[in-house]
Amino acid sequence: MHANTHNFLFLVCLPFLLNSLHVRSGEIDSLVLSSGNGGTDTDGRKWVPDSTYLDAKNSVTSTAQFQDPSLTSAIPYTTARIFPSEATYKFPVKLNKRYWLRLHFYPSAYGNFNMADSYFSVVANTLTLLNNFSASINCQALSQAYLVREYSLAPSESETLTVVFKPSDKHAGAFAFVNGIEVIRMPDLFDAAALVGSPEEFDLNSLTTETMYRLNVGGQYISPANDSGLFRAWYDDSPYLAYAALGVTTSASPKTKIEYRGMPVYIAPEEVYRTSRSMGVVKSITKSFNLTWQFKVDPKFMYLVRLHFCDYSNSKLNQLVFSIFINNQTAEAMADVIAWSGGRAVPTYKDYVTYVKEGLGNERPTLWLAIHPSEAAKPQFLDAMLNGLEIFKLGDSAGNLAGPNPQPVRLPAVDEVEAKTFAKSNGDTKVLVIGAAAGGAAAIGIVAAIGIVLLYNRKRRILGSESHASRWLPIHGNSQTTTTTKSTISGKSTASSGISAAAQGLCRHFSLAEIKQATKNFDESNVIGVGGFGKVYKAVIDAAGIKVAIKRSNPSSEQGVNEFQTEIEMLSKLRHRHLVSLIGFCEEDNEMCLVYDYMARGTLREHIYKCKQPLPWKQRLEICIGAARGLHYLHTGARYTIIHRDVKTTNILLDENWVAKVSDFGLSKTGPNMNNGHVSTVVKGSFGYLDPEYFRRQQLTEKSDIYSFGVVLFEVLSARPALNPSLPKEQVSLADWALHCKRKGTLEDIIDPHVKGKINPECLKKFTDTAEKCLADAGFERPSMGDVLWNLEFALQLQENLQDGSSRSSRGGESDETSEESLRNRNMAMHYRNLNIGSEYEGSDQGSSGTSAIFSQIVDPKGR
């Protein structure tokens, strides 16, 4: 049998072997325990009750009164075991073998227990894993509903693993709790690692570790069920990228076979090695920056940094050589993946250990990772790459892995107002309900943190306050599960129209009095837009004078309640640099209002035609790229695919720095199963942008957004509306007319005169080819938004080359570095195939100042 077949069978069978070994050997190698009655989770794993292994007379089990919509499975989070006093678990283990210990926490409402009082420690044998730990504070700070802490326990000379839960003696009424425990025999993942800054190696065999970060670099989220048999979750790396340098992301061809030569397949799943993030191949660009990631960690600990590599583009030595820097120290001066792995598409990994000192003041320190081409080696390509990344905290000499509780982060755009807690009553007891957030599967402890602090920091920067980079991920929450609740606003009880408690807990609840004061009692002079939902008012809230835009529902609007609910459910759980931010809502006395960040430069539509200062071509490209990033996040960055369903130039807004943000989620849909590849739904959208396949079949897919975005691209190029009834019949629809002109070779005739002759021909071809593909009649023929994004990035690069005087046309000859034809002749041009979503860490896109500061969500009421 072929070696690859053996590897595949081992990969498939490993989880079942781990769960069944105890049946054949009489010794338990895998325990998956629930604090309740057990059951099967959504990944198909069976959880059994924990009572067999528990030595605690004073413990109770309690069912969560509130199940957050972001929970990926009711098991094990439906119930919790609560310990008012010290309690001990005893698990049988094998001598001198490593085990994973995973602790699952969901700090919801349990009977009369107030989660604000839950502080406790967890000790495994003699090692302190958690100390004065508050799951509630951690979830609140990370905007997560639940979390998982994963520890790799060092081999022990005892056949019993003792895990002690002990309430803190520093808090009155403190108690401990846990929802689920996994004790799983693990393979040998650790050996020795290079100590950064020293020629010595660091022995890892006898150390216990805590998983801090586990990232699929350049790729998407990998659920535990899709791991290489070890049930690990791998997250997207883009939120951790520092500065504006994103590099490019690529994926191996489906025909490329990943060959594990001498490396166990369980080290990392194949999906990790099939994607990567690199710097690009244009020397003038790659020489000028480091591709850098930053991670918040606990101070005064050693950390193991594991880097995963698989070069599926090159096959020879010295084609790609780069340097690796960890915390500003050289970890590897000349990294050559092919030399390490022995061939093309062969995975390998490298381990490095570094020490992290205390941060400044109360700030948690940052662990930095950077890569840069090694010019000294004179490689064929000046580039650098990375496929995967894991960071583990190492236990200290005192037998401690516990770090401090993080500082809770307030919700964005409420800088001057204390974050309000959303209470769920149980008699006279009020308990904090943690907001929804985690998408995908359970986060790995404090690491796979899902949060919103980036937008909060951006707001602070605007207000002139000091800001610090954060490691939190964008929120991945988009469940439409709702519960009808009651909330109190300014002393009045109002129905919340089916808005989920999670959504209400993630955004601010304004009183009608606050809304009227902000809009000067809905003064018509403050109206800045009118749409299908109602009027949009410019307003100012709070003492800090924060500018906002308030959409007020028109009682006669057909969009009313449904759009109101959808907008809150969607935007309250989505935070991204290129999505408009929902600050809060008001629902009182039959009024429905939505409060957004103020977008000073209005809609994209206002700036491409019928304006005094039309945007230059480069700026139009940058805006299209920003919008594409926002849509790409909706399609791939959340747990479920989110389809916008109303992409158009009036729903792409521009802030004061000309950063594009996708807005108006009233018609958006999620695809929770997508087993059929579509969501069957009534046709809605705006004429001129509507996907003809969706219109014919009433089956909505993310490719419907691609079609609409193709219309936007041609609208940006031609500076004419998507529909213009005053034109001859064949020209009424911009999509039809643009495709006709493209195929006839007369596209020059429809280009906006303000940019005509100022576009690099290569840039124009790349741009129009992309738009044409978006408008393919059949959805399966259209590119993904990731492909669209790459093409627009490449078009921008070609345009910048022209403006920098380095293009072929301006130099009078072909440029060896920037010509697309030249790039295609290089193997490394493969790096450009599938550029993914941009990071929220990008610096603000600067543009020329506009003459107006207008926010608008103008839409044609007849368009829906």
TORMI-821182 format. One line per 3 residues: number of its first residue (from 1); their letters; for each residue x, y, z of C-alpha. Coordinates in steps of 0.2 Angstrom, whole numbers, plus 5000, padded with zeros to 4 digits. Layout:
NUM	A	X Y Z; ...
REM end
This chain:
1	MHA	5000 5000 5000; 5006 5017 4996; 5013 5028 5010
4	NTH	5001 5042 5007; 4987 5029 5009; 4994 5024 5026
7	NFL	4995 5042 5031; 4977 5045 5026; 4970 5030 5035
10	FLV	4980 5034 5051; 4973 5052 5050; 4955 5046 5048
13	CLP	4956 5033 5062; 4966 5042 5075; 4952 5050 5084
16	FLL	4942 5033 5085; 4958 5024 5091; 4960 5037 5104
19	NSL	4943 5035 5110; 4943 5016 5110; 4960 5011 5116
22	HVR	4954 5009 5134; 4941 4996 5128; 4955 4985 5122
25	SGE	4969 4988 5134; 4959 4991 5150; 4967 5008 5152
28	IDS	4959 5025 5148; 4968 5036 5135; 4953 5047 5131
31	LVL	4940 5055 5142; 4928 5068 5135; 4917 5073 5150
34	SSG	4902 5084 5152; 4896 5091 5168; 4878 5086 5164
37	NGG	4871 5070 5157; 4882 5069 5142; 4877 5067 5124
40	TDT	4884 5070 5107; 4891 5087 5101; 4890 5094 5083
43	DGR	4907 5087 5079; 4900 5069 5082; 4910 5067 5098
46	KWV	4902 5058 5113; 4903 5066 5130; 4900 5056 5145
49	PDS	4895 5062 5163; 4910 5067 5174; 4903 5060 5190
52	TYL	4913 5044 5189; 4929 5054 5191; 4924 5067 5204
55	DAK	4927 5067 5222; 4916 5081 5229; 4902 5080 5241
58	NSV	4898 5098 5239; 4895 5101 5221; 4879 5104 5210
61	TST	4875 5103 5192; 4864 5117 5185; 4857 5120 5168
64	AQF	4861 5137 5159; 4846 5148 5159; 4852 5157 5143
67	QDP	4860 5148 5128; 4870 5160 5118; 4867 5159 5099
70	SLT	4886 5158 5096; 4888 5142 5105; 4893 5129 5092
73	SAI	4885 5115 5102; 4874 5113 5117; 4885 5099 5123
76	PYT	4895 5102 5134; 4889 5120 5137; 4871 5116 5142
79	TAR	4875 5112 5160; 4889 5117 5172; 4896 5108 5188
82	IFP	4897 5121 5202; 4909 5120 5216; 4905 5131 5232
85	SEA	4921 5123 5240; 4936 5113 5235; 4933 5098 5223
88	TYK	4944 5085 5215; 4944 5075 5200; 4955 5060 5198
91	FPV	4958 5053 5181; 4968 5037 5177; 4983 5040 5165
94	KLN	4998 5030 5159; 5015 5033 5166; 5027 5045 5157
97	KRY	5014 5049 5144; 5008 5067 5139; 4990 5071 5140
100	WLR	4980 5086 5134; 4969 5094 5147; 4955 5105 5140
103	LHF	4944 5114 5151; 4927 5122 5144; 4919 5137 5152
106	YPS	4903 5145 5148; 4899 5159 5161; 4880 5160 5159
109	AYG	4866 5161 5171; 4865 5146 5183; 4851 5146 5196
112	NFN	4855 5158 5210; 4874 5158 5206; 4881 5175 5201
115	MAD	4895 5173 5189; 4902 5190 5195; 4907 5180 5211
118	SYF	4916 5166 5202; 4934 5167 5205; 4944 5151 5207
121	SVV	4960 5141 5204; 4964 5125 5195; 4979 5114 5200
124	ANT	4984 5099 5190; 4994 5088 5201; 5007 5101 5207
127	LTL	5005 5113 5193; 4994 5129 5195; 4985 5131 5178
130	LNN	4973 5145 5184; 4974 5157 5199; 4960 5169 5204
133	FSA	4953 5165 5187; 4936 5173 5182; 4929 5165 5166
136	SIN	4916 5180 5166; 4929 5193 5165; 4939 5184 5152
139	CQA	4924 5181 5141; 4918 5199 5143; 4935 5206 5139
142	LSQ	4937 5195 5124; 4918 5197 5118; 4916 5178 5119
145	AYL	4902 5168 5125; 4913 5154 5130; 4931 5149 5130
148	VRE	4942 5133 5131; 4959 5132 5140; 4971 5119 5133
151	YSL	4986 5112 5142; 4998 5099 5137; 5003 5091 5153
154	APS	5021 5084 5155; 5024 5066 5157; 5020 5060 5175
157	ESE	5027 5046 5186; 5010 5044 5193; 4995 5034 5186
160	TLT	4983 5047 5192; 4980 5064 5186; 4973 5075 5200
163	VVF	4964 5091 5195; 4958 5102 5209; 4945 5116 5208
166	KPS	4946 5128 5222; 4936 5144 5225; 4946 5160 5228
169	DKH	4948 5165 5246; 4950 5183 5240; 4932 5185 5236
172	AGA	4917 5183 5247; 4905 5170 5240; 4917 5164 5227
175	FAF	4914 5147 5218; 4922 5137 5204; 4913 5129 5189
178	VNG	4917 5120 5174; 4906 5114 5159; 4917 5101 5151
181	IEV	4934 5092 5153; 4944 5083 5141; 4959 5072 5146
184	IRM	4966 5065 5130; 4982 5055 5127; 4992 5065 5115
187	PDL	5007 5060 5103; 5024 5067 5105; 5023 5085 5098
190	FDA	5037 5092 5108; 5056 5088 5109; 5069 5102 5109
193	AAL	5069 5120 5102; 5081 5133 5097; 5083 5146 5111
196	VGS	5082 5163 5102; 5098 5173 5105; 5108 5158 5111
199	PEE	5117 5143 5102; 5109 5131 5115; 5093 5121 5113
202	FDL	5079 5121 5125; 5072 5104 5131; 5053 5104 5131
205	NSL	5050 5086 5136; 5048 5089 5154; 5038 5105 5153
208	TTE	5019 5108 5153; 5013 5120 5140; 4997 5131 5138
211	TMY	4991 5134 5120; 4990 5153 5117; 4988 5154 5098
214	RLN	4985 5142 5084; 4984 5150 5067; 4981 5144 5049
217	VGG	4992 5158 5041; 4985 5164 5025; 4970 5152 5026
220	QYI	4953 5151 5035; 4947 5144 5051; 4949 5125 5053
223	SPA	4937 5117 5065; 4942 5104 5078; 4932 5091 5067
226	NDS	4943 5095 5052; 4960 5094 5062; 4972 5080 5059
229	GLF	4963 5069 5072; 4968 5079 5087; 4953 5090 5088
232	RAW	4962 5107 5088; 4955 5123 5081; 4965 5134 5069
235	YDD	4961 5152 5067; 4964 5165 5053; 4980 5175 5056
238	SPY	4975 5192 5048; 4969 5200 5064; 4986 5198 5071
241	LAY	4996 5207 5056; 5005 5222 5062; 5005 5238 5052
244	AAL	4998 5240 5035; 5009 5227 5026; 4997 5212 5023
247	GVT	5008 5203 5010; 4998 5191 4999; 4990 5175 5003
250	TSA	4990 5160 4991; 4984 5142 4991; 4991 5126 4983
253	SPK	4983 5120 4967; 4970 5106 4970; 4982 5095 4960
256	TKI	4996 5098 4972; 4999 5083 4984; 5006 5087 5001
259	EYR	5018 5074 5005; 5022 5071 5024; 5040 5064 5022
262	GMP	5046 5057 5039; 5034 5070 5048; 5019 5063 5057
265	VYI	5003 5069 5049; 4996 5074 5066; 5008 5088 5067
268	APE	4996 5099 5057; 4982 5096 5045; 4985 5097 5027
271	EVY	4974 5112 5025; 4987 5122 5035; 5001 5117 5023
274	RTS	4990 5121 5007; 4989 5140 5011; 5002 5153 5015
277	RSM	5005 5171 5017; 5020 5178 5008; 5027 5196 5004
280	GVV	5026 5196 4985; 5039 5195 4971; 5042 5214 4967
283	KSI	5059 5217 4974; 5056 5236 4976; 5042 5232 4988
286	TKS	5048 5217 4997; 5064 5225 5002; 5055 5239 5010
289	FNL	5046 5230 5024; 5045 5216 5036; 5029 5204 5036
292	TWQ	5025 5206 5055; 5013 5198 5067; 5010 5204 5085
295	FKV	5002 5194 5099; 4998 5199 5117; 5004 5187 5130
298	DPK	5007 5186 5149; 5023 5193 5156; 5038 5184 5163
301	FMY	5035 5168 5154; 5045 5158 5141; 5036 5155 5125
304	LVR	5038 5141 5112; 5034 5148 5094; 5031 5134 5082
307	LHF	5032 5139 5063; 5024 5128 5050; 5031 5129 5032
310	CDY	5027 5120 5016; 5034 5128 4999; 5022 5122 4986
313	SNS	5029 5135 4973; 5047 5131 4972; 5058 5115 4971
316	KLN	5076 5121 4972; 5088 5126 4985; 5091 5145 4986
319	QLV	5075 5150 4977; 5068 5157 4992; 5078 5162 5007
322	FSI	5073 5173 5021; 5076 5179 5039; 5065 5175 5054
325	FIN	5064 5188 5069; 5056 5185 5086; 5055 5199 5098
328	NQT	5067 5209 5088; 5080 5195 5089; 5086 5185 5074
331	AEA	5079 5167 5076; 5085 5161 5059; 5096 5171 5047
334	MAD	5094 5161 5032; 5078 5150 5031; 5077 5139 5016
337	VIA	5061 5129 5017; 5066 5117 5003; 5082 5114 5011
340	WSG	5073 5110 5027; 5059 5099 5020; 5069 5091 5006
343	GRA	5057 5095 4992; 5042 5104 4985; 5025 5103 4994
346	VPT	5034 5094 5008; 5029 5101 5025; 5040 5104 5040
349	YKD	5041 5115 5055; 5053 5124 5066; 5052 5128 5085
352	YVT	5060 5143 5094; 5059 5148 5112; 5059 5166 5118
355	YVK	5057 5175 5135; 5044 5189 5137; 5047 5203 5149
358	EGL	5035 5214 5158; 5025 5227 5147; 5025 5245 5150
361	GNE	5013 5250 5165; 4998 5239 5166; 4999 5234 5147
364	RPT	5001 5216 5143; 5018 5213 5133; 5018 5209 5115
367	LWL	5027 5195 5106; 5033 5200 5089; 5036 5188 5074
370	AIH	5043 5195 5058; 5050 5188 5042; 5060 5197 5028
373	PSE	5069 5191 5012; 5088 5187 5015; 5097 5197 5003
376	AAK	5114 5191 5009; 5110 5173 5002; 5106 5181 4985
379	PQF	5091 5170 4982; 5081 5169 4966; 5066 5177 4973
382	LDA	5066 5191 4987; 5051 5184 4996; 5047 5176 5013
385	MLN	5033 5164 5018; 5023 5156 5032; 5010 5143 5032
388	GLE	5005 5140 5050; 5009 5147 5068; 5007 5140 5086
391	IFK	5012 5149 5102; 5013 5140 5118; 5016 5147 5136
394	LGD	5029 5136 5145; 5027 5133 5164; 5039 5142 5175
397	SAG	5051 5135 5188; 5038 5137 5202; 5026 5126 5193
400	NLA	5014 5140 5187; 5006 5143 5171; 4992 5155 5178
403	GPN	4992 5173 5171; 4981 5188 5177; 4963 5191 5172
406	PQP	4963 5203 5157; 4956 5221 5158; 4938 5221 5152
409	VRL	4935 5230 5136; 4921 5242 5134; 4910 5241 5118
412	PAV	4915 5252 5104; 4909 5270 5102; 4903 5271 5120
415	DEV	4920 5279 5126; 4912 5291 5138; 4898 5280 5144
418	EAK	4900 5265 5155; 4896 5249 5146; 4879 5243 5152
421	TFA	4877 5225 5157; 4862 5216 5151; 4854 5207 5165
424	KSN	4843 5191 5165; 4832 5190 5180; 4829 5175 5191
427	GDT	4819 5180 5205; 4828 5194 5214; 4845 5188 5207
430	KVL	4853 5197 5192; 4867 5189 5183; 4878 5195 5168
433	VIG	4874 5187 5152; 4890 5187 5141; 4888 5193 5123
436	AAA	4889 5182 5108; 4904 5181 5099; 4915 5166 5095
439	GGA	4912 5159 5078; 4918 5143 5072; 4922 5132 5086
442	AAI	4928 5135 5104; 4942 5147 5106; 4958 5140 5113
445	GIV	4959 5149 5129; 4963 5167 5130; 4971 5165 5113
448	AAI	4959 5163 5100; 4950 5179 5107; 4936 5186 5097
451	GIV	4934 5204 5100; 4930 5222 5095; 4944 5231 5104
454	LLY	4951 5236 5087; 4937 5248 5083; 4937 5254 5101
457	NRK	4955 5259 5099; 4952 5267 5082; 4938 5278 5090
460	RRI	4951 5283 5104; 4964 5287 5091; 4951 5299 5082
463	LGS	4947 5307 5099; 4966 5310 5102; 4968 5296 5115
466	ESH	4983 5284 5116; 4979 5267 5108; 4988 5251 5109
469	ASR	4987 5236 5096; 4977 5222 5102; 4977 5203 5097
472	WLP	4958 5201 5097; 4950 5193 5082; 4935 5200 5073
475	IHG	4919 5194 5080; 4913 5179 5071; 4895 5179 5076
478	NSQ	4880 5179 5064; 4867 5167 5071; 4849 5173 5069
481	TTT	4843 5163 5084; 4832 5175 5093; 4822 5177 5109
484	TTK	4808 5189 5113; 4814 5199 5129; 4809 5214 5138
487	STI	4821 5228 5142; 4819 5243 5152; 4823 5260 5144
490	SGK	4822 5276 5154; 4810 5267 5166; 4799 5261 5152
493	STA	4796 5243 5147; 4797 5240 5129; 4796 5224 5118
496	SSG	4812 5220 5109; 4804 5213 5094; 4813 5197 5094
499	ISA	4830 5204 5095; 4842 5191 5103; 4849 5195 5121
502	AAQ	4866 5192 5114; 4864 5206 5101; 4856 5218 5113
505	GLC	4871 5214 5125; 4884 5219 5111; 4877 5236 5107
508	RHF	4871 5251 5116; 4852 5253 5120; 4847 5271 5118
511	SLA	4832 5279 5126; 4820 5289 5114; 4824 5304 5125
514	EIK	4843 5302 5120; 4839 5300 5102; 4827 5316 5101
517	QAT	4841 5326 5110; 4854 5320 5098; 4843 5324 5083
520	KNF	4836 5340 5090; 4819 5331 5090; 4821 5324 5073
523	DES	4824 5342 5065; 4823 5341 5046; 4838 5352 5045
526	NVI	4848 5337 5051; 4842 5325 5038; 4856 5319 5027
529	GVG	4848 5305 5018; 4832 5295 5014; 4831 5277 5011
532	GFG	4819 5262 5010; 4820 5261 5029; 4817 5279 5033
535	KVY	4826 5295 5035; 4845 5297 5041; 4849 5311 5053
538	KAV	4866 5318 5057; 4867 5319 5076; 4879 5321 5091
541	IDA	4879 5310 5107; 4886 5311 5124; 4897 5324 5132
544	AGI	4911 5320 5121; 4901 5326 5106; 4903 5310 5096
547	KVA	4896 5312 5079; 4884 5298 5073; 4871 5294 5060
550	IKR	4854 5289 5065; 4842 5280 5054; 4824 5282 5059
553	SNP	4811 5270 5053; 4797 5276 5042; 4781 5268 5050
556	SSE	4774 5266 5032; 4790 5257 5026; 4788 5239 5021
559	QGV	4805 5236 5027; 4802 5241 5046; 4803 5228 5059
562	NEF	4812 5214 5049; 4826 5225 5043; 4827 5233 5060
565	QTE	4830 5216 5068; 4841 5209 5055; 4852 5225 5055
568	IEM	4855 5223 5074; 4857 5204 5074; 4870 5206 5060
571	LSK	4880 5221 5064; 4880 5219 5083; 4891 5203 5081
574	LRH	4902 5209 5066; 4917 5220 5068; 4928 5224 5054
577	RHL	4938 5238 5047; 4928 5238 5031; 4910 5236 5039
580	VSL	4901 5251 5045; 4899 5250 5064; 4883 5249 5073
583	IGF	4884 5259 5090; 4866 5255 5096; 4848 5255 5094
586	CEE	4832 5263 5101; 4815 5254 5102; 4802 5264 5111
589	DNE	4785 5271 5109; 4783 5263 5091; 4800 5272 5086
592	MCL	4814 5261 5079; 4831 5269 5077; 4848 5263 5072
595	VYD	4864 5272 5078; 4879 5271 5067; 4897 5278 5066
598	YMA	4896 5294 5057; 4904 5292 5039; 4910 5309 5035
601	RGT	4912 5308 5016; 4895 5300 5012; 4892 5286 4999
604	LRE	4904 5280 4985; 4890 5285 4973; 4891 5304 4978
607	HIY	4910 5304 4973; 4910 5296 4956; 4897 5306 4947
610	KCK	4887 5322 4949; 4900 5329 4960; 4912 5344 4959
613	QPL	4928 5334 4962; 4927 5317 4955; 4939 5304 4963
616	PWK	4955 5300 4954; 4957 5283 4948; 4969 5276 4961
619	QRL	4957 5282 4975; 4943 5273 4966; 4953 5257 4966
622	EIC	4957 5259 4984; 4939 5261 4989; 4934 5246 4978
625	IGA	4948 5235 4987; 4941 5241 5004; 4923 5236 5000
628	ARG	4930 5219 4993; 4938 5216 5009; 4922 5219 5019
631	LHY	4912 5208 5008; 4926 5194 5008; 4925 5194 5027
634	LHT	4906 5192 5026; 4908 5177 5015; 4922 5168 5023
637	GAR	4927 5176 5040; 4912 5172 5050; 4906 5155 5056
640	YTI	4892 5155 5043; 4892 5163 5026; 4884 5180 5026
643	IHR	4877 5186 5010; 4874 5205 5010; 4861 5204 4996
646	DVK	4861 5223 4993; 4878 5228 4987; 4878 5244 4978
649	TTN	4887 5261 4978; 4875 5269 4990; 4879 5255 5002
652	ILL	4898 5258 5002; 4901 5272 5014; 4917 5282 5016
655	DEN	4924 5289 5032; 4935 5304 5035; 4950 5295 5029
658	WVA	4942 5288 5013; 4941 5271 5020; 4927 5261 5012
661	KVS	4914 5252 5023; 4900 5241 5018; 4884 5246 5025
664	DFG	4865 5242 5026; 4863 5224 5032; 4844 5224 5032
667	LSK	4842 5212 5018; 4857 5201 5023; 4855 5182 5025
670	TGP	4866 5169 5033; 4869 5151 5026; 4869 5141 5042
673	NMN	4870 5124 5033; 4873 5128 5014; 4872 5110 5011
676	NGH	4863 5114 4995; 4875 5128 4991; 4861 5141 4992
679	VST	4848 5149 5003; 4830 5148 4996; 4822 5165 4999
682	VVK	4811 5178 4991; 4820 5189 4978; 4825 5206 4986
685	GSF	4838 5218 4981; 4841 5233 4970; 4837 5233 4952
688	GYL	4852 5235 4941; 4862 5226 4953; 4852 5210 4955
691	DPE	4859 5194 4951; 4849 5187 4936; 4852 5169 4942
694	YFR	4845 5173 4959; 4830 5182 4951; 4826 5166 4940
697	RQQ	4829 5153 4953; 4826 5162 4969; 4841 5153 4976
700	LTE	4853 5165 4985; 4872 5162 4986; 4887 5172 4990
703	KSD	4890 5173 4971; 4874 5185 4970; 4885 5197 4980
706	IYS	4899 5195 4967; 4887 5199 4953; 4882 5215 4962
709	FGV	4900 5220 4965; 4904 5218 4947; 4891 5231 4943
712	VLF	4899 5242 4956; 4916 5240 4947; 4909 5246 4931
715	EVL	4899 5260 4939; 4916 5266 4947; 4924 5265 4930
718	SAR	4910 5273 4919; 4903 5285 4932; 4885 5281 4927
721	PAL	4871 5273 4936; 4867 5255 4936; 4851 5259 4927
724	NPS	4847 5274 4917; 4830 5274 4908; 4834 5289 4898
727	LPK	4847 5280 4888; 4843 5269 4872; 4836 5252 4877
730	EQV	4852 5243 4875; 4861 5255 4886; 4848 5256 4900
733	SLA	4857 5242 4910; 4875 5246 4914; 4879 5228 4917
736	DWA	4873 5223 4899; 4880 5238 4891; 4897 5236 4899
739	LHC	4898 5218 4894; 4893 5222 4876; 4906 5236 4875
742	KRK	4920 5224 4883; 4916 5210 4870; 4916 5222 4856
745	GTL	4932 5231 4861; 4924 5248 4863; 4925 5249 4882
748	EDI	4935 5265 4881; 4919 5273 4875; 4911 5271 4893
751	IDP	4925 5276 4904; 4923 5292 4914; 4931 5307 4905
754	HVK	4938 5312 4922; 4950 5297 4923; 4951 5292 4904
757	GKI	4969 5292 4898; 4975 5292 4916; 4973 5273 4919
760	NPE	4988 5261 4916; 4982 5250 4901; 4987 5234 4911
763	CLK	4978 5240 4926; 4963 5244 4915; 4963 5226 4908
766	KFT	4965 5218 4925; 4951 5228 4932; 4938 5226 4918
769	DTA	4943 5207 4916; 4938 5205 4934; 4922 5215 4933
772	EKC	4917 5205 4917; 4920 5188 4927; 4909 5195 4941
775	LAD	4895 5197 4929; 4895 5179 4922; 4877 5173 4920
778	AGF	4880 5157 4930; 4886 5159 4948; 4898 5145 4947
781	ERP	4908 5154 4933; 4910 5169 4944; 4926 5171 4955
784	SMG	4926 5171 4974; 4927 5188 4983; 4945 5183 4987
787	DVL	4949 5181 4969; 4941 5198 4965; 4951 5206 4979
790	WNL	4968 5199 4973; 4964 5205 4955; 4960 5223 4962
793	EFA	4976 5223 4973; 4986 5218 4957; 4977 5232 4947
796	LQL	4982 5244 4960; 5000 5239 4960; 5000 5241 4941
799	QEN	4993 5258 4943; 5005 5263 4956; 5019 5257 4945
802	LQD	5013 5269 4932; 5012 5284 4944; 5029 5280 4951
805	GSS	5036 5281 4934; 5041 5263 4934; 5029 5255 4922
808	RSS	5033 5249 4905; 5024 5263 4896; 5033 5277 4906
811	RGG	5050 5270 4905; 5049 5266 4887; 5053 5248 4890
814	ESD	5048 5233 4899; 5051 5233 4918; 5058 5217 4924
817	ETS	5050 5218 4941; 5033 5225 4938; 5027 5218 4921
820	EES	5013 5206 4924; 5019 5196 4909; 5036 5195 4917
823	LRN	5029 5190 4933; 5019 5176 4925; 5035 5169 4919
826	RNM	5041 5167 4936; 5036 5152 4947; 5033 5164 4962
829	AMH	5019 5173 4953; 5009 5159 4960; 5009 5168 4976
832	YRN	4996 5180 4968; 4982 5169 4964; 4971 5170 4980
835	LNI	4974 5186 4990; 4963 5185 5005; 4955 5198 5017
838	GSE	4965 5212 5024; 4969 5215 5042; 4960 5227 5053
841	YEG	4978 5233 5058; 4980 5242 5042; 4985 5260 5044
844	SDQ	4971 5272 5039; 4970 5275 5020; 4974 5293 5018
847	GSS	4966 5303 5004; 4963 5320 4998; 4951 5330 5009
850	GTS	4934 5332 5002; 4923 5348 5002; 4908 5340 5011
853	AIF	4906 5330 5027; 4890 5320 5023; 4884 5304 5029
856	SQI	4871 5295 5019; 4863 5278 5017; 4853 5284 5002
859	VDP	4844 5270 4994; 4830 5270 4981; 4815 5265 4990
862	KGR	4808 5257 4974; 4824 5246 4973; 4818 5234 4985
REM end
